[in-house]
C-alpha cells in the first residue's frame, strides 16, 4: 500500500511542477509581448496608455 501512495505523491508533484513551469513560460511570453507592443507604439508615435484621460 505504501508504494501506491508513493506513486500518487510522485505523480502529483510532477503534475504541479509541470503546471508551474507552463505558467511561468506563459507569463514570460506575455511580458515580452507587452514590452514589444509598447516599444512598437512608441516608435510609431502612438500614445501609450498611462491612465491619462483621452483628449477629444
Secondary structure, 3 states (H helix, E strand, C coil): CHHHHHHHHHHHHHHHHHHHHHHHHHHHHHHHHHHHHHHHHHHCCCCCCCCCCCCC
